[in-house]
Amino acid sequence: MVSPEAVIKSISSARLNPAALVETLQRRLGHFQGHDYHPPERRGARVCTKEGDRAVRGAIEFLLRQPPVGGLDPERGVGLRYAAEDHCIDRGGSGTVGHTGADGSLPSDRQSRYGKFSGRCGECLWFGRPDATAAQIVLELIIDDGVASRSHRKAIFDSSFRVAGGCAGSHCTFGCCVVIELAAAYVDDAGRSAERARTGPPRPAAHSGPVQTQWGRSLGLCSLCHNPILGGSVIETRDGTYHRDCYRCDGCGVDLKGQQVANCNGRPCCLSCAKRGVQVDCSGCGKPIAGTVLRVAGKPWHRQCLDAWGMAASGRRIRMASGSR
């Protein structure tokens, strides 16, 4: 996963020489099909965008007009990093997006927890693949696809921001979350920072209601887990659309990305398992299942083992909602 220090360094490079990014963005224009972007460095991948090449063209026009501004200094203390970490944990655990925390906090509130900012303050948020590079992340923040105000682009080139701190962590919808806190100046509160170091980040407030991202439910349901696809890596085949992490062989569980895939009774499997009849082991007894496979919470069961497990767990037969494989 990318380091926040690398992202801050990449932002500084963009601020010092905006025109240097124009050629890279111009090359990107040749890889759009409608609103789908096909990154040449990731052969076979398709990235769903909200605006197609419109946002990229807008970024090019912006960069051609944008004069250089000063680079960003990494913070001398830890307050901005703690503020970024708080929000990264909040967003990552709930799988949500947005600058408002589950507790209602805004970037200015989180920065004020551990020190005092002077002048203006701001925040950049990025969600995406854990293997994305710092340069790719900053380029996507500058493109700012789907953000009508282009607030991330403006923040990156806001000359009043002089200092930054950040955090990168896992995100249960998109894979990775990067939070960069920006300020004109910032001074740590030594006592609050020491207390935060001792106690750790605050416990995130419980998220109420369904998970919402900028995609809503527009990407449909995963053909395997049947849960909404709200963002992140998606696999599309002739047989269905899948969460990236769900797209595994129904028999051995191997990752199917980039492999030849067979259809075994409506579910994807590798060629090896297809040849041997996809023998799935029961979650109860551990023995191969011949014939119909019943699944509960994605796990395979013999009917008799599932019945026995349900009766032992609750004293009555459980209601089976899953169908056969």
Secondary structure as a PSIPRED ss2 file (coil, helix, strand):
# PSIPRED VFORMAT (PSIPRED V4.0)

   1 M C   1.000  0.000  0.000
   2 V C   1.000  0.000  0.000
   3 S C   1.000  0.000  0.000
   4 P H   0.000  1.000  0.000
   5 E H   0.000  1.000  0.000
   6 A H   0.000  1.000  0.000
   7 V H   0.000  1.000  0.000
   8 I H   0.000  1.000  0.000
   9 K H   0.000  1.000  0.000
  10 S H   0.000  1.000  0.000
  11 I H   0.000  1.000  0.000
  12 S H   0.000  1.000  0.000
  13 S H   0.000  1.000  0.000
  14 A H   0.000  1.000  0.000
  15 R H   0.000  1.000  0.000
  16 L H   0.000  1.000  0.000
  17 N C   1.000  0.000  0.000
  18 P H   0.000  1.000  0.000
  19 A H   0.000  1.000  0.000
  20 A H   0.000  1.000  0.000
  21 L H   0.000  1.000  0.000
  22 V H   0.000  1.000  0.000
  23 E H   0.000  1.000  0.000
  24 T H   0.000  1.000  0.000
  25 L H   0.000  1.000  0.000
  26 Q H   0.000  1.000  0.000
  27 R H   0.000  1.000  0.000
  28 R H   0.000  1.000  0.000
  29 L H   0.000  1.000  0.000
  30 G H   0.000  1.000  0.000
  31 H H   0.000  1.000  0.000
  32 F E   0.000  0.000  1.000
  33 Q E   0.000  0.000  1.000
  34 G C   1.000  0.000  0.000
  35 H C   1.000  0.000  0.000
  36 D E   0.000  0.000  1.000
  37 Y E   0.000  0.000  1.000
  38 H C   1.000  0.000  0.000
  39 P C   1.000  0.000  0.000
  40 P C   1.000  0.000  0.000
  41 E C   1.000  0.000  0.000
  42 R C   1.000  0.000  0.000
  43 R C   1.000  0.000  0.000
  44 G C   1.000  0.000  0.000
  45 A C   1.000  0.000  0.000
  46 R C   1.000  0.000  0.000
  47 V E   0.000  0.000  1.000
  48 C E   0.000  0.000  1.000
  49 T C   1.000  0.000  0.000
  50 K C   1.000  0.000  0.000
  51 E C   1.000  0.000  0.000
  52 G C   1.000  0.000  0.000
  53 D C   1.000  0.000  0.000
  54 R H   0.000  1.000  0.000
  55 A H   0.000  1.000  0.000
  56 V H   0.000  1.000  0.000
  57 R H   0.000  1.000  0.000
  58 G H   0.000  1.000  0.000
  59 A H   0.000  1.000  0.000
  60 I H   0.000  1.000  0.000
  61 E H   0.000  1.000  0.000
  62 F H   0.000  1.000  0.000
  63 L H   0.000  1.000  0.000
  64 L H   0.000  1.000  0.000
  65 R H   0.000  1.000  0.000
  66 Q C   1.000  0.000  0.000
  67 P C   1.000  0.000  0.000
  68 P C   1.000  0.000  0.000
  69 V C   1.000  0.000  0.000
  70 G C   1.000  0.000  0.000
  71 G C   1.000  0.000  0.000
  72 L C   1.000  0.000  0.000
  73 D E   0.000  0.000  1.000
  74 P E   0.000  0.000  1.000
  75 E C   1.000  0.000  0.000
  76 R C   1.000  0.000  0.000
  77 G C   1.000  0.000  0.000
  78 V C   1.000  0.000  0.000
  79 G H   0.000  1.000  0.000
  80 L H   0.000  1.000  0.000
  81 R H   0.000  1.000  0.000
  82 Y H   0.000  1.000  0.000
  83 A H   0.000  1.000  0.000
  84 A H   0.000  1.000  0.000
  85 E H   0.000  1.000  0.000
  86 D H   0.000  1.000  0.000
  87 H H   0.000  1.000  0.000
  88 C H   0.000  1.000  0.000
  89 I H   0.000  1.000  0.000
  90 D H   0.000  1.000  0.000
  91 R H   0.000  1.000  0.000
  92 G H   0.000  1.000  0.000
  93 G H   0.000  1.000  0.000
  94 S H   0.000  1.000  0.000
  95 G C   1.000  0.000  0.000
  96 T C   1.000  0.000  0.000
  97 V C   1.000  0.000  0.000
  98 G C   1.000  0.000  0.000
  99 H C   1.000  0.000  0.000
 100 T C   1.000  0.000  0.000
 101 G C   1.000  0.000  0.000
 102 A C   1.000  0.000  0.000
 103 D C   1.000  0.000  0.000
 104 G C   1.000  0.000  0.000
 105 S C   1.000  0.000  0.000
 106 L C   1.000  0.000  0.000
 107 P H   0.000  1.000  0.000
 108 S H   0.000  1.000  0.000
 109 D H   0.000  1.000  0.000
 110 R H   0.000  1.000  0.000
 111 Q H   0.000  1.000  0.000
 112 S H   0.000  1.000  0.000
 113 R C   1.000  0.000  0.000
 114 Y C   1.000  0.000  0.000
 115 G E   0.000  0.000  1.000
 116 K E   0.000  0.000  1.000
 117 F E   0.000  0.000  1.000
 118 S E   0.000  0.000  1.000
 119 G E   0.000  0.000  1.000
 120 R E   0.000  0.000  1.000
 121 C E   0.000  0.000  1.000
 122 G E   0.000  0.000  1.000
 123 E E   0.000  0.000  1.000
 124 C E   0.000  0.000  1.000
 125 L E   0.000  0.000  1.000
 126 W E   0.000  0.000  1.000
 127 F E   0.000  0.000  1.000
 128 G E   0.000  0.000  1.000
 129 R C   1.000  0.000  0.000
 130 P C   1.000  0.000  0.000
 131 D C   1.000  0.000  0.000
 132 A C   1.000  0.000  0.000
 133 T C   1.000  0.000  0.000
 134 A H   0.000  1.000  0.000
 135 A H   0.000  1.000  0.000
 136 Q H   0.000  1.000  0.000
 137 I H   0.000  1.000  0.000
 138 V H   0.000  1.000  0.000
 139 L H   0.000  1.000  0.000
 140 E H   0.000  1.000  0.000
 141 L H   0.000  1.000  0.000
 142 I H   0.000  1.000  0.000
 143 I H   0.000  1.000  0.000
 144 D C   1.000  0.000  0.000
 145 D C   1.000  0.000  0.000
 146 G C   1.000  0.000  0.000
 147 V C   1.000  0.000  0.000
 148 A C   1.000  0.000  0.000
 149 S C   1.000  0.000  0.000
 150 R C   1.000  0.000  0.000
 151 S H   0.000  1.000  0.000
 152 H H   0.000  1.000  0.000
 153 R H   0.000  1.000  0.000
 154 K H   0.000  1.000  0.000
 155 A H   0.000  1.000  0.000
 156 I H   0.000  1.000  0.000
 157 F C   1.000  0.000  0.000
 158 D C   1.000  0.000  0.000
 159 S C   1.000  0.000  0.000
 160 S C   1.000  0.000  0.000
 161 F C   1.000  0.000  0.000
 162 R C   1.000  0.000  0.000
 163 V E   0.000  0.000  1.000
 164 A E   0.000  0.000  1.000
 165 G E   0.000  0.000  1.000
 166 G E   0.000  0.000  1.000
 167 C E   0.000  0.000  1.000
 168 A E   0.000  0.000  1.000
 169 G E   0.000  0.000  1.000
 170 S E   0.000  0.000  1.000
 171 H E   0.000  0.000  1.000
 172 C C   1.000  0.000  0.000
 173 T C   1.000  0.000  0.000
 174 F C   1.000  0.000  0.000
 175 G E   0.000  0.000  1.000
 176 C E   0.000  0.000  1.000
 177 C E   0.000  0.000  1.000
 178 V E   0.000  0.000  1.000
 179 V E   0.000  0.000  1.000
 180 I E   0.000  0.000  1.000
 181 E E   0.000  0.000  1.000
 182 L E   0.000  0.000  1.000
 183 A E   0.000  0.000  1.000
 184 A E   0.000  0.000  1.000
 185 A E   0.000  0.000  1.000
 186 Y E   0.000  0.000  1.000
 187 V E   0.000  0.000  1.000
 188 D E   0.000  0.000  1.000
 189 D C   1.000  0.000  0.000
 190 A H   0.000  1.000  0.000
 191 G H   0.000  1.000  0.000
 192 R H   0.000  1.000  0.000
 193 S H   0.000  1.000  0.000
 194 A H   0.000  1.000  0.000
 195 E H   0.000  1.000  0.000
 196 R H   0.000  1.000  0.000
 197 A H   0.000  1.000  0.000
 198 R H   0.000  1.000  0.000
 199 T H   0.000  1.000  0.000
 200 G C   1.000  0.000  0.000
 201 P C   1.000  0.000  0.000
 202 P C   1.000  0.000  0.000
 203 R C   1.000  0.000  0.000
 204 P C   1.000  0.000  0.000
 205 A C   1.000  0.000  0.000
 206 A C   1.000  0.000  0.000
 207 H C   1.000  0.000  0.000
 208 S C   1.000  0.000  0.000
 209 G C   1.000  0.000  0.000
 210 P C   1.000  0.000  0.000
 211 V C   1.000  0.000  0.000
 212 Q C   1.000  0.000  0.000
 213 T C   1.000  0.000  0.000
 214 Q C   1.000  0.000  0.000
 215 W C   1.000  0.000  0.000
 216 G C   1.000  0.000  0.000
 217 R C   1.000  0.000  0.000
 218 S C   1.000  0.000  0.000
 219 L C   1.000  0.000  0.000
 220 G C   1.000  0.000  0.000
 221 L E   0.000  0.000  1.000
 222 C C   1.000  0.000  0.000
 223 S C   1.000  0.000  0.000
 224 L C   1.000  0.000  0.000
 225 C C   1.000  0.000  0.000
 226 H C   1.000  0.000  0.000
 227 N C   1.000  0.000  0.000
 228 P E   0.000  0.000  1.000
 229 I C   1.000  0.000  0.000
 230 L C   1.000  0.000  0.000
 231 G C   1.000  0.000  0.000
 232 G C   1.000  0.000  0.000
 233 S C   1.000  0.000  0.000
 234 V E   0.000  0.000  1.000
 235 I E   0.000  0.000  1.000
 236 E E   0.000  0.000  1.000
 237 T E   0.000  0.000  1.000
 238 R C   1.000  0.000  0.000
 239 D C   1.000  0.000  0.000
 240 G E   0.000  0.000  1.000
 241 T E   0.000  0.000  1.000
 242 Y E   0.000  0.000  1.000
 243 H E   0.000  0.000  1.000
 244 R H   0.000  1.000  0.000
 245 D H   0.000  1.000  0.000
 246 C H   0.000  1.000  0.000
 247 Y C   1.000  0.000  0.000
 248 R E   0.000  0.000  1.000
 249 C C   1.000  0.000  0.000
 250 D C   1.000  0.000  0.000
 251 G C   1.000  0.000  0.000
 252 C C   1.000  0.000  0.000
 253 G C   1.000  0.000  0.000
 254 V C   1.000  0.000  0.000
 255 D E   0.000  0.000  1.000
 256 L C   1.000  0.000  0.000
 257 K C   1.000  0.000  0.000
 258 G C   1.000  0.000  0.000
 259 Q C   1.000  0.000  0.000
 260 Q C   1.000  0.000  0.000
 261 V E   0.000  0.000  1.000
 262 A E   0.000  0.000  1.000
 263 N E   0.000  0.000  1.000
 264 C E   0.000  0.000  1.000
 265 N C   1.000  0.000  0.000
 266 G C   1.000  0.000  0.000
 267 R E   0.000  0.000  1.000
 268 P E   0.000  0.000  1.000
 269 C E   0.000  0.000  1.000
 270 C E   0.000  0.000  1.000
 271 L H   0.000  1.000  0.000
 272 S H   0.000  1.000  0.000
 273 C H   0.000  1.000  0.000
 274 A H   0.000  1.000  0.000
 275 K H   0.000  1.000  0.000
 276 R C   1.000  0.000  0.000
 277 G C   1.000  0.000  0.000
 278 V C   1.000  0.000  0.000
 279 Q C   1.000  0.000  0.000
 280 V E   0.000  0.000  1.000
 281 D E   0.000  0.000  1.000
 282 C C   1.000  0.000  0.000
 283 S C   1.000  0.000  0.000
 284 G C   1.000  0.000  0.000
 285 C C   1.000  0.000  0.000
 286 G C   1.000  0.000  0.000
 287 K C   1.000  0.000  0.000
 288 P E   0.000  0.000  1.000
 289 I E   0.000  0.000  1.000
 290 A C   1.000  0.000  0.000
 291 G C   1.000  0.000  0.000
 292 T C   1.000  0.000  0.000
 293 V C   1.000  0.000  0.000
 294 L E   0.000  0.000  1.000
 295 R E   0.000  0.000  1.000
 296 V E   0.000  0.000  1.000
 297 A C   1.000  0.000  0.000
 298 G C   1.000  0.000  0.000
 299 K E   0.000  0.000  1.000
 300 P E   0.000  0.000  1.000
 301 W E   0.000  0.000  1.000
 302 H C   1.000  0.000  0.000
 303 R H   0.000  1.000  0.000
 304 Q H   0.000  1.000  0.000
 305 C H   0.000  1.000  0.000
 306 L H   0.000  1.000  0.000
 307 D H   0.000  1.000  0.000
 308 A H   0.000  1.000  0.000
 309 W H   0.000  1.000  0.000
 310 G H   0.000  1.000  0.000
 311 M H   0.000  1.000  0.000
 312 A H   0.000  1.000  0.000
 313 A H   0.000  1.000  0.000
 314 S H   0.000  1.000  0.000
 315 G C   1.000  0.000  0.000
 316 R C   1.000  0.000  0.000
 317 R C   1.000  0.000  0.000
 318 I C   1.000  0.000  0.000
 319 R C   1.000  0.000  0.000
 320 M C   1.000  0.000  0.000
 321 A C   1.000  0.000  0.000
 322 S C   1.000  0.000  0.000
 323 G C   1.000  0.000  0.000
 324 S E   0.000  0.000  1.000
 325 R C   1.000  0.000  0.000
